[in-house]
Amino acid sequence: MEKYVKNITFLVCFLIMVLDIVAGVLGIQAEVAENKVQQLRVWIFECRDPSNQAFKLGLSAVVLLCLSHVVVNLLGGCVFIGSKEELDRASPNKQLAAASLIMSWIMLGIAFILLVSGTVANSQSRKNCGISHHRQLSIGGILCFIHGLFAVAYYVSAAAVVQEEKNQHQHQGQENKPNQQGLPA
């Protein structure tokens, strides 16, 4: 059974990393496609045509990033620390899980905003003029990679917390059982 759990953990981590890596690559490729369209630039202002290819790639990156986050949160569960005292008493695995969960949410938020804003800029059917906002899609793509690292760290540490709590409950159950002579252990 333990080998089965290790295999599942490996497969889930692999799935999370693949989703985040593909999302990151798509975000970077969307930036490349966006840079190929015709543009006129004067100081910090620019006018450019939207890129349909950048829109499709950016939208795909957003979907994969969100899917990765949903997978890790559904399969990893929720490691909750409600107070400073609970944080001080928590095992290192539980502290790592809580910190990784928070960081994965932060990375999701920033990457999501950058990818969506870069994608929306390419969804318009007319020429767009304004202040230059370069690198949103590529920075969002790079943050997808970082999200993957925090998501995997969260999943592994959350699985370790579940195993620790399971072992702790089994150990407490052994202490409460009488020995064969009928005396407490």
N, C-alpha and C positions, 0 to 999 in steps of 0.2 A: 504494500500500500504506500509506503514511504517513497519508493522508487517512482510510483505513479504520480505522486504529488510533485516530485522533483521534475518529472517530464512535463507535466502541465505548467509548472512555473516557468520552465525554460521556453515552452511554446508561447505562453502569454507574453513573456518578455520579448521574444523574437517578433511576435505580431505587433506589439507596441512600437518597437524600434523600426520595423519595416514601414508601418503607417507614418511615423514621424519623419523618417528619412525621405520617403516618397513625397510627403507634403513639403518638406524643405526644398527638395530638388525642384518640385513643381513651382514653388514660390520664386526660386532663383530663375528658372526658365521663363516665368511670366515677366520678370524684370527684363530679361534679355529680349523677349518679344516686344515688350513695351518700348524699349530703346530703338527698335528697328523702324518704328513708324516715323513719318515726317514730322519734324518739329522746328519751330523758329524760336530762338532763345535770345533775349536781351537782358543782360545782367541777371537778376533773380526772377524775372518774369519770363514765361514761355507760353507759346501756343502750340498745341500738338493735336494730332488726330488720335482718337481712341483706337486701341488694338483689340480686335475681337479675340485673337489668340491669347493675349495676355489676360483678358477677361476669363476665358475658359480655364486656363492654367491656374489663375489665382483662385477662382471658385473651387476648383478641384482640390487645391491646397487647403482651403478653409474647411471643406467637407472632411478631408482625411485627418486634419488636425483635431477637429471636433470628435470624429469617430474614435481616434486614439484615446482622447481624454475620457470619453464615455466608457470605453472598454476597460481602462485602468481603474476607473472609479466604481464600475459595477462589479468587476471581478476582484478588486482589491479591498472592497468594503470601505468602511469609514473608521479610521483610527481617531478617536476623539480625546482631547485633553482639555478639561474644562477650567482648570485653575492652576495657579503657580504651585500649590502644594502637590497637586496631581502630577505636574510636570517634574517636580523634584523626585517624586517616588517612582516615576515611570522608568521602565527599562531603557537601555540605550536604543534598542530596536524600535520601541514605541516612540521615543523622541525623534529618531531619524525618520520614521514614517510620518509623524506629524509635520516635521520641517519640510520633508520632500513633498508632501501633499500641498502645503501652503505654496511652496516654490513652483510646483507644477501648475497651480491655479494662476499664479502671477504670470508665468511664462505664457500660459494659454491666453490670458487677457491681453497682454501686450501683442503677442503674435497675431491673435484674432483681429485686433483693431487695425494693425498695420496691413495685414492681408486683405481685410474687407475694404479698407480705404483705398488701397491700391487697385483692388478689383473694381470697385465702384467708379473710380476715375476712368476706367477703360470700358465702362458699360454704356456711356453716353453715345448718342448717335450723331452728335455734332462736335465740332472742334472745341476743345477746352483751352481757355486762356486764364492764366493766373500765376500765382507764386509757385515756383518750382518745388515739387515734392518728390524728389528722386529717392530711390533706394528703399521705399516702403516695402515693396514686394520681396526684395532680396533680404532685407533685415528680418522681415517676418518669416522668411524661409529659414534663415539661420536660427532664429528663435525656436522653430519647430524642432531642430536638432537638440537644442538645449532642453526643450520640453520633454523630448524622448528620454533624455538622461534622468531627469527628475522623476518622470513617470515610472521608469523601470526601478529606480531606487525606492520609490514609494511602494510599488507592488511587491518587491522582494522583502522589504522591511515589514510591510503589513502582513505578508504571509508568515514571516518569522514571529510576529506578535501573536498571530492566531495559534501557531504551533506552541509558543511559550505558554499561552493561556491554557491550551489543551493539556499540556504536560503538567501545569500547575494544578489544574482540576483533578487530573488522575492521581497526582501525588497526595492531594488533600483527601481524595477518596480512599487511598491506601491507608492513611493515618486513622481514618474513622472506622475501618474494618477491624473486628476483633481477630486475634490470632487463633490458631487451632485449639488452644487450651481454653478459649473463652475469655482470656484476659485482654485488656486493651494493649495495643501495640506500643 
